[in-house]
Amino acid sequence: MTFKGWQKTSLIEYPGKIATVVFTGGCNFRCPFCYNADLVERPQELADLPAETVIQYLRENRSLYQALVVSGGEPTMNTQIPEFLVEVKKLGLSVGLETNGTNSNMIARLLEKGLLDYIAVDVKAPLDWEAYSRAAGLKEGNEGLLEEVLRTLRLLRNCGEVEVELRCTVVPQIHTSDDILRLAGQLPGHQRFVLQQFIPEKALDEQLRREAPFSADVLRKIHLEIGESFSRCELRGI
């Protein structure tokens, strides 16, 4: 298995733990607000980072870290991820996964094998095709990807001791306040939800790079309105 990026130390990617973060290349979404354009559109132009290099580094620096997080791109597209996480677990590290939720079978496999301690799912929009396809950059014929997201969300309602976080980046031209309220109502049984501020200068879509994000006051108002839907509801990036 190879990766296409590595943030050796992060204090924010795994809640409450010092983590190292590896990034896979390639994605089956084209979210216009994505801030990892090279990983999504041009992974072949990025240098390969062998999994063995990451494991060896962690063996030599085990005392520095409490967790490893796999992000992307979309990491569940890589069939070798279970074998890599087995090696990470042997080092005694907690494991986190950041995913768009479009490979419920892989996520179920990782859960069944006890390879995940924390999973964050980026939920792009209200859970209907019109809204989701716009937010995820999907074309007609890809409706099955939304069905996979729905299966993943059902799976994660009851997954034992694994910590689950659902996230939504709130983007002008793509979302309204009502969209986020509707999405919150579509997530019964989920405990933790995070509203994330949009970062225009990093957006994949050039037009969105010129779009101002929602104000902090608008996001705080949305946060207040949906807060009772979740045990933990957070604002991030304001």
C-alpha positions as CSV (number, residue, x, y, z in Angstrom):
1,M,0.0,0.0,0.0
2,T,1.2,3.5,-0.8
3,F,0.1,6.9,0.4
4,K,0.3,10.3,-1.3
5,G,0.7,12.6,1.7
6,W,1.8,12.5,5.4
7,Q,1.2,15.0,8.2
8,K,3.6,13.6,10.7
9,T,2.0,15.3,13.8
10,S,-1.5,16.5,14.3
11,L,-3.3,17.6,17.5
12,I,-6.7,18.0,15.9
13,E,-7.4,15.0,13.5
14,Y,-8.0,12.5,16.3
15,P,-9.9,14.0,19.2
16,G,-7.9,14.2,22.4
17,K,-4.8,12.3,21.0
18,I,-1.5,13.2,19.3
19,A,-1.8,11.6,15.9
20,T,0.1,11.1,12.7
21,V,-2.0,11.4,9.5
22,V,-1.5,9.6,6.2
23,F,-3.4,10.5,3.0
24,T,-4.5,8.2,0.2
25,G,-4.8,9.3,-3.4
26,G,-8.0,9.2,-5.5
27,C,-11.6,9.8,-4.7
28,N,-15.0,8.9,-6.1
29,F,-16.5,12.4,-5.2
30,R,-15.7,15.7,-6.8
31,C,-16.9,18.1,-4.1
32,P,-16.5,21.6,-5.4
33,F,-15.4,22.8,-2.0
34,C,-12.8,20.0,-1.5
35,Y,-9.5,21.4,-0.3
36,N,-7.4,18.4,-1.3
37,A,-7.5,18.9,-5.0
38,D,-4.1,17.2,-5.8
39,L,-5.1,14.1,-3.9
40,V,-8.4,13.9,-5.6
41,E,-7.6,14.9,-9.2
42,R,-3.9,14.4,-9.6
43,P,-2.7,11.7,-7.2
44,Q,-0.4,10.2,-9.9
45,E,1.6,13.4,-9.9
46,L,2.4,13.0,-6.1
47,A,5.3,11.0,-4.8
48,D,4.5,7.6,-3.4
49,L,4.9,7.0,0.3
50,P,5.2,3.3,1.0
51,A,3.2,2.0,4.0
52,E,6.4,0.2,5.2
53,T,8.1,3.7,5.6
54,V,5.2,4.9,7.8
55,I,5.3,1.7,10.0
56,Q,9.1,1.8,10.4
57,Y,8.9,5.5,11.4
58,L,6.2,4.7,14.0
59,R,8.2,1.8,15.4
60,E,11.2,4.2,15.9
61,N,9.1,7.0,17.3
62,R,6.3,5.2,19.1
63,S,6.6,7.3,22.2
64,L,5.6,10.4,20.2
65,Y,2.2,9.3,19.1
66,Q,-1.1,7.9,20.5
67,A,-3.0,7.4,17.2
68,L,-2.8,7.2,13.4
69,V,-5.5,8.6,11.1
70,V,-6.0,7.6,7.5
71,S,-7.5,10.3,5.4
72,G,-7.7,11.1,1.7
73,G,-8.8,11.3,-1.0
74,E,-11.1,8.4,-0.1
75,P,-9.1,5.8,1.8
76,T,-11.7,3.0,1.7
77,M,-11.1,2.7,-2.1
78,N,-7.8,1.0,-1.3
79,T,-8.3,-2.7,-0.7
80,Q,-5.0,-3.0,1.2
81,I,-6.1,-0.8,4.1
82,P,-7.0,-3.6,6.5
83,E,-3.6,-5.1,6.3
84,F,-1.9,-1.8,6.9
85,L,-4.1,-1.1,9.9
86,V,-3.3,-4.5,11.4
87,E,0.3,-3.4,11.5
88,V,-0.6,-0.1,13.1
89,K,-2.6,-1.9,15.7
90,K,0.4,-4.1,16.6
91,L,2.2,-0.9,17.6
92,G,-0.5,-0.2,20.2
93,L,-1.8,2.9,18.5
94,S,-5.5,4.0,18.2
95,V,-6.7,4.2,14.6
96,G,-8.9,6.8,13.1
97,L,-10.5,6.9,9.6
98,E,-11.8,9.9,7.7
99,T,-14.2,8.8,4.9
100,N,-17.1,9.9,2.7
101,G,-18.9,6.8,3.6
102,T,-19.2,5.3,0.1
103,N,-17.8,1.9,0.9
104,S,-20.0,0.4,3.6
105,N,-18.6,-3.1,3.1
106,M,-15.0,-2.0,3.7
107,I,-16.1,0.0,6.8
108,A,-18.0,-3.0,8.1
109,R,-15.0,-5.2,7.6
110,L,-12.7,-2.8,9.5
111,L,-15.2,-2.6,12.3
112,E,-15.6,-6.4,12.5
113,K,-11.9,-6.8,12.7
114,G,-11.6,-4.3,15.5
115,L,-9.3,-2.1,13.4
116,L,-11.0,1.3,14.1
117,D,-11.3,3.3,17.3
118,Y,-12.6,6.5,15.7
119,I,-14.4,7.2,12.4
120,A,-15.3,10.6,10.9
121,V,-17.8,10.7,8.0
122,D,-18.0,13.8,5.9
123,V,-21.8,14.1,5.2
124,K,-22.0,16.5,2.3
125,A,-25.7,17.7,2.3
126,P,-29.2,16.6,3.0
127,L,-29.7,12.9,2.2
128,D,-31.5,13.2,-1.2
129,W,-30.0,12.8,-4.6
130,E,-30.6,16.4,-5.8
131,A,-28.8,18.0,-2.8
132,Y,-26.1,15.3,-2.4
133,S,-25.1,15.1,-6.1
134,R,-24.7,18.9,-6.2
135,A,-22.5,19.0,-3.0
136,A,-20.5,15.9,-3.9
137,G,-20.0,16.7,-7.6
138,L,-21.8,13.6,-8.8
139,K,-23.4,13.0,-12.2
140,E,-26.5,11.0,-13.0
141,G,-25.8,7.3,-12.8
142,N,-23.9,7.5,-9.5
143,E,-27.0,7.2,-7.3
144,G,-25.5,4.1,-5.8
145,L,-22.9,6.2,-4.0
146,L,-25.6,7.9,-2.0
147,E,-27.1,4.6,-1.2
148,E,-23.7,3.5,0.2
149,V,-23.6,6.6,2.3
150,L,-27.0,5.8,3.7
151,R,-25.9,2.2,4.5
152,T,-22.8,3.5,6.3
153,L,-24.8,5.9,8.4
154,R,-27.1,3.1,9.4
155,L,-24.1,0.9,10.2
156,L,-22.5,3.5,12.4
157,R,-25.6,4.1,14.6
158,N,-24.6,1.0,16.6
159,C,-20.9,0.2,16.5
160,G,-20.0,-0.5,20.1
161,E,-17.1,1.5,21.5
162,V,-16.0,3.1,18.3
163,E,-16.2,6.9,18.4
164,V,-18.3,8.3,15.5
165,E,-18.2,11.8,14.3
166,L,-20.4,13.2,11.4
167,R,-19.2,16.4,9.8
168,C,-20.7,18.8,7.3
169,T,-18.8,21.7,5.7
170,V,-21.2,24.5,5.2
171,V,-20.7,26.2,1.9
172,P,-22.4,29.3,0.3
173,Q,-24.0,28.5,-3.1
174,I,-24.3,24.8,-2.0
175,H,-26.1,25.0,1.3
176,T,-28.7,27.1,3.0
177,S,-29.4,27.2,6.7
178,D,-32.6,25.1,6.0
179,D,-30.4,22.4,4.3
180,I,-28.4,21.9,7.5
181,L,-31.5,21.8,9.7
182,R,-33.0,19.2,7.3
183,L,-29.8,17.2,7.4
184,A,-29.8,17.2,11.2
185,G,-33.3,15.8,11.2
186,Q,-32.2,13.0,8.9
187,L,-29.6,11.6,11.4
188,P,-31.5,10.1,14.2
189,G,-29.5,7.9,16.6
190,H,-26.2,9.7,15.9
191,Q,-24.6,11.4,18.8
192,R,-21.8,13.7,17.5
193,F,-22.1,16.2,14.7
194,V,-19.7,18.9,13.7
195,L,-20.4,22.0,11.5
196,Q,-17.2,23.0,9.7
197,Q,-16.4,26.4,8.2
198,F,-15.7,26.6,4.5
199,I,-12.2,27.6,3.4
200,P,-12.6,29.4,0.0
201,E,-9.0,29.7,-1.0
202,K,-8.5,26.0,-0.9
203,A,-11.6,25.0,-2.9
204,L,-11.4,22.7,-5.9
205,D,-13.9,24.8,-7.8
206,E,-12.4,28.1,-9.0
207,Q,-15.6,30.0,-8.6
208,L,-16.0,29.0,-5.0
209,R,-12.5,30.4,-4.2
210,R,-14.0,33.8,-4.7
211,E,-17.0,33.1,-2.5
212,A,-17.0,34.4,1.1
213,P,-17.8,31.8,3.7
214,F,-20.9,32.1,5.9
215,S,-20.3,34.5,8.8
216,A,-19.6,33.1,12.3
217,D,-22.9,34.5,13.4
218,V,-24.8,32.5,10.8
219,L,-23.0,29.3,11.8
220,R,-23.6,30.0,15.5
221,K,-27.3,30.4,14.8
222,I,-27.4,27.1,12.8
223,H,-25.5,25.4,15.6
224,L,-27.9,26.6,18.2
225,E,-30.9,25.4,16.2
226,I,-29.6,21.9,15.6
227,G,-27.8,21.4,18.9
228,E,-30.7,19.5,20.6
229,S,-30.6,16.9,17.9
230,F,-27.2,15.5,19.1
231,S,-25.5,14.7,22.4
232,R,-22.5,16.6,21.1
233,C,-22.7,19.3,18.5
234,E,-19.6,21.4,17.7
235,L,-18.5,24.3,15.5
236,R,-15.1,24.1,13.9
237,G,-13.0,26.6,12.0
238,I,-14.6,29.9,13.2
